[in-house]
Every structure is written in structure tokens, then in C-alpha cells.
Amino acid sequence: MKCFIAILILTGYNVLPYREYYWDLRTDTKNTMVSDAMRRDRFRQILKYIHCADNAQPDNTVKVWKIRPFMDELKIKFINNWIPEENLDFDESMIKYYGRHSSKQFTRDKPIRFGYKMWCLNSPSGYLINLDMYQGKNPRGNENYEKQFGKCIAPLVSMTDEFPEPIKLLLFKFYFDNLFSGFDVLYYLKQKGYQGTGTIRENRIPKSCPLSDKRTFSKNNRRGTFESSIG
């Protein structure tokens, strides 16, 4: 099984038009790392019969129900093997996919425009601590968090709830971009003993907040300058 999974990983970045080409006799397609490790028919057999969920009991409320048990196991392993660090990043990540699936997303002006969108919590070294797949309406989503903070940042708040109890007491600093920033979530993180830093969209700034106008600020200051407001 380790060999089978290794082949899946290798074929993810060494891409050929058809999977069978890795066992092809032509020198421009054959991959000896694959063909010498496992026979083609054996690989096909495992691929046909391996499942992460019971196909006889589908959960139609979850678009990715076939791999949800596997994702849940990964989440547990990621957190259990994580060495906590102070600074953490929360952002979206695209997994390239051109096939047909109801969860496939299209994002304009992105390096990967078609694929699956994942909410990811990472350490500065790039270690993936936790993840959640965007499915439109999240059947496992916390409706209270979504109403209070918004659907994009709600997964981060839920991920902090999934930290083991001793880790929850650590003083984390979260960083995110303007898709996730908002005063409500920043205030919530502060109440939990955490810090949050991120750019913010102008339409999310309360009128009572004494920050300079975006155009005026950009005109009078160099790139990298920031303005703070305490109150």
C-alpha cells in the first residue's frame, strides 16, 4: 500500500496524458520508478477496490463523502504531529482539477483557476496544521460563526476550537489577507488571547473608525506604510 500511495504522489507532479503510460515501453513516457515498483494490472486492481467510505451508505449531504473519512484522519494526524509555533497563516489553496465535480471552483486571475478550494491553516515553515474543503454550503460548518464572522473566516475559528486543550492556551498570532479580515473576528481572537493581523477591505471599516481614506493614504505614503487606530 505504501508503494501504491507513492505512485499516486509521483503521478501527481509527473503528469502524463494517461495513467497506463507510466508502464509504456516507449522511452518518452515510461517511468521506471513506477514500472519497476508495481505491475500495471496490480495497480489497477488496488485502484478499483480501494475505498475510504462505504459506497452502500452514501452521505448525500456531503459532496466529498467518499474521501471525508480519509480527510478526518489526516486532520487528526496533522494536529497530533504539529510542533506549535507562534505565528500561523490562514489562507485559501487551490488543488488543480479539470474533471467534473460539484465542488470544483473557478477563480479568475489565479495561477490555478480550476480545481478544489481548500481552507488551510499553516505554520511559517509550510506545515499544514488543519484544512477544510470548500463545498458551498458546509454541512459541518458552524452556522453561528458563519453569521457572526462570515463564511470565509468561519473555518479558521472552527479550527482553533479543534486545537487540543493545552495548545488552546498558547498565544498564537494569526495572519490573513483582506478576504478574511474583519473587526468582528479580530475582536473575537483578542478575547481568546490571540492576535490577528491582515489587510482589510475599505467597505468593512466602520464609519466611526478614524482611518485615512484609501486614496489619500496611498498618495501620501510609501508602499509598506501602515496606520493604526486604538479605540
C-alpha positions as CSV (number, residue, x, y, z in Angstrom):
1,M,0.0,0.0,0.0
2,K,2.9,2.4,0.7
3,C,4.1,1.7,-2.8
4,F,0.7,2.3,-4.2
5,I,0.4,5.7,-2.4
6,A,3.9,6.6,-3.5
7,I,2.9,6.1,-7.1
8,L,-0.2,8.3,-6.6
9,I,2.0,11.0,-5.2
10,L,4.6,10.7,-8.1
11,T,1.9,10.8,-10.8
12,G,0.5,13.9,-9.2
13,Y,3.5,16.0,-10.2
14,N,5.0,13.9,-13.0
15,V,1.8,14.1,-15.2
16,L,1.2,12.0,-18.3
17,P,-1.9,12.0,-20.6
18,Y,-2.9,8.5,-19.4
19,R,-2.0,6.6,-16.3
20,E,-1.0,3.5,-18.4
21,Y,1.8,5.5,-20.0
22,Y,3.9,5.0,-16.9
23,W,4.2,1.3,-17.8
24,D,4.6,2.0,-21.6
25,L,7.6,0.7,-23.5
26,R,8.3,4.0,-25.2
27,T,11.2,5.9,-23.7
28,D,9.4,9.2,-23.8
29,T,6.6,8.1,-21.5
30,K,7.8,5.1,-19.4
31,N,8.7,5.8,-15.8
32,T,11.0,3.0,-14.4
33,M,10.3,4.1,-10.8
34,V,6.7,3.2,-11.3
35,S,7.1,0.2,-13.6
36,D,9.8,-1.5,-11.5
37,A,7.9,-0.9,-8.3
38,M,4.5,-2.4,-9.2
39,R,2.8,-4.2,-12.1
40,R,0.3,-2.2,-14.0
41,D,-2.6,-4.7,-13.5
42,R,-1.8,-4.9,-9.8
43,F,-2.1,-1.1,-9.6
44,R,-5.4,-1.1,-11.5
45,Q,-6.7,-3.8,-9.1
46,I,-5.9,-1.8,-6.0
47,L,-7.3,1.4,-7.5
48,K,-10.5,-0.3,-8.4
49,Y,-11.2,-1.8,-5.0
50,I,-9.7,0.7,-2.5
51,H,-12.3,2.9,-0.8
52,C,-12.3,5.4,2.1
53,A,-16.1,5.2,2.7
54,D,-18.9,2.6,2.3
55,N,-20.4,3.1,-1.1
56,A,-23.5,1.3,0.0
57,Q,-24.2,4.1,2.5
58,P,-23.6,7.4,0.8
59,D,-24.0,10.7,2.6
60,N,-25.6,12.9,0.1
61,T,-25.3,16.0,2.4
62,V,-21.5,16.0,1.9
63,K,-20.2,16.4,-1.6
64,V,-16.9,14.8,-0.7
65,W,-18.3,12.0,1.4
66,K,-16.2,9.4,-0.4
67,I,-12.9,10.8,1.0
68,R,-14.3,12.5,4.1
69,P,-13.1,9.7,6.5
70,F,-9.6,9.9,5.0
71,M,-9.6,13.7,5.4
72,D,-10.7,13.4,9.0
73,E,-7.8,11.0,9.7
74,L,-5.4,13.4,8.1
75,K,-6.6,16.3,10.2
76,I,-6.0,14.3,13.4
77,K,-2.5,13.3,12.3
78,F,-1.6,16.8,11.2
79,I,-2.6,18.3,14.6
80,N,-1.0,15.5,16.6
81,N,2.3,15.7,14.9
82,W,2.4,19.5,14.8
83,I,5.1,21.3,16.9
84,P,3.3,24.6,17.9
85,E,4.7,27.9,16.6
86,E,3.6,31.4,17.5
87,N,2.9,32.7,14.0
88,L,0.3,31.0,11.9
89,D,-1.2,31.7,8.4
90,F,-4.7,31.1,7.2
91,D,-5.5,31.3,3.5
92,E,-7.2,29.5,0.6
93,S,-5.4,27.0,-1.6
94,M,-6.4,25.6,-5.0
95,I,-5.9,22.0,-6.0
96,K,-5.8,21.7,-9.7
97,Y,-8.6,19.7,-11.2
98,Y,-10.2,19.8,-14.7
99,G,-12.7,16.9,-14.3
100,R,-16.4,17.2,-13.4
101,H,-17.4,17.6,-9.7
102,S,-19.9,19.8,-8.0
103,S,-17.2,21.2,-5.6
104,K,-14.9,22.3,-8.4
105,Q,-14.3,26.1,-8.4
106,F,-13.2,28.7,-10.9
107,T,-11.1,31.6,-9.6
108,R,-10.2,34.3,-12.0
109,D,-6.7,35.8,-12.1
110,K,-5.2,33.0,-10.1
111,P,-2.3,30.7,-11.0
112,I,-4.6,27.7,-10.6
113,R,-8.0,28.7,-11.9
114,F,-9.9,25.4,-11.9
115,G,-9.9,23.0,-9.0
116,Y,-10.9,22.4,-5.4
117,K,-10.6,25.2,-2.9
118,M,-9.2,24.3,0.5
119,W,-9.1,26.5,3.6
120,C,-5.6,25.9,5.1
121,L,-4.0,26.7,8.4
122,N,-0.2,26.7,8.0
123,S,2.9,27.3,10.0
124,P,5.7,29.6,8.7
125,S,7.7,26.5,7.6
126,G,4.7,25.5,5.4
127,Y,3.5,22.7,7.6
128,L,-0.3,22.1,7.1
129,I,-1.9,22.1,10.5
130,N,-5.6,21.9,9.6
131,L,-7.7,22.0,6.4
132,D,-11.3,22.1,5.3
133,M,-12.7,21.8,1.8
134,Y,-15.0,24.5,0.3
135,Q,-18.3,22.9,-0.8
136,G,-20.6,25.9,-0.9
137,K,-22.8,25.1,2.0
138,N,-20.7,23.4,4.5
139,P,-22.7,20.6,6.2
140,R,-20.2,20.6,9.1
141,G,-20.0,24.4,9.3
142,N,-20.8,26.3,12.4
143,E,-23.8,28.5,11.5
144,N,-23.2,30.9,14.4
145,Y,-19.6,31.5,13.3
146,E,-20.7,32.0,9.7
147,K,-23.3,34.6,10.7
148,Q,-21.0,36.4,13.1
149,F,-17.8,36.4,11.1
150,G,-18.6,35.4,7.5
151,K,-18.3,32.1,5.7
152,C,-14.7,32.6,4.6
153,I,-13.2,33.1,8.1
154,A,-15.5,30.8,10.0
155,P,-13.4,27.8,9.2
156,L,-10.4,29.4,11.0
157,V,-12.5,30.0,14.1
158,S,-13.6,26.3,14.0
159,M,-10.0,25.2,13.6
160,T,-9.0,27.0,16.7
161,D,-11.7,25.1,18.5
162,E,-10.2,21.8,17.3
163,F,-6.8,22.5,18.9
164,P,-6.1,20.2,21.8
165,E,-6.8,21.8,25.2
166,P,-3.2,22.5,26.2
167,I,-2.5,24.1,22.8
168,K,-5.5,26.4,23.0
169,L,-3.8,28.2,25.9
170,L,-0.8,29.3,23.8
171,L,-0.6,32.9,22.5
172,F,-0.9,32.5,18.7
173,K,-0.7,35.2,16.1
174,F,-2.8,34.7,13.0
175,Y,-2.1,36.3,9.6
176,F,-4.6,36.5,6.7
177,D,-5.5,38.7,3.8
178,N,-8.5,41.0,3.2
179,L,-10.8,38.1,2.2
180,F,-10.9,37.1,5.8
181,S,-10.2,40.3,7.8
182,G,-12.9,41.9,9.8
183,F,-13.3,43.7,13.1
184,D,-15.6,41.0,14.5
185,V,-13.1,38.2,14.0
186,L,-10.2,40.3,15.2
187,Y,-12.1,41.2,18.4
188,Y,-13.0,37.5,18.9
189,L,-9.4,36.4,18.5
190,K,-8.3,39.1,21.0
191,Q,-10.9,37.8,23.5
192,K,-9.4,34.3,23.1
193,G,-6.0,35.6,23.9
194,Y,-4.8,35.5,20.3
195,Q,-3.6,38.2,17.9
196,G,-4.7,38.8,14.3
197,T,-3.0,40.7,11.5
198,G,-4.3,41.3,8.0
199,T,-5.2,43.8,5.3
200,I,-8.8,44.8,5.4
201,R,-11.3,45.9,2.7
202,E,-12.5,49.5,2.9
203,N,-16.2,48.5,3.0
204,R,-15.6,46.6,6.2
205,I,-14.2,49.6,8.1
206,P,-16.8,51.2,10.4
207,K,-17.5,54.9,9.6
208,S,-16.6,55.7,13.1
209,C,-13.1,54.3,12.7
210,P,-10.6,57.2,12.3
211,L,-8.5,55.8,9.4
212,S,-7.4,57.8,6.4
213,D,-9.1,57.5,3.1
214,K,-7.6,54.7,0.9
215,R,-6.7,57.1,-2.0
216,T,-5.3,59.8,0.3
217,F,-3.2,57.3,2.3
218,S,-1.7,55.7,-0.9
219,K,-0.9,59.0,-2.4
220,N,0.9,60.4,0.7
221,N,2.7,57.3,1.9
222,R,5.3,54.8,0.6
223,R,4.5,51.2,0.0
224,G,4.7,49.2,3.3
225,T,3.5,52.1,5.4
226,F,0.7,51.2,7.9
227,E,-1.7,53.2,10.0
228,S,-3.1,52.0,13.4
229,S,-6.1,53.1,15.3
230,I,-6.6,52.3,19.0
231,G,-10.0,52.6,20.5
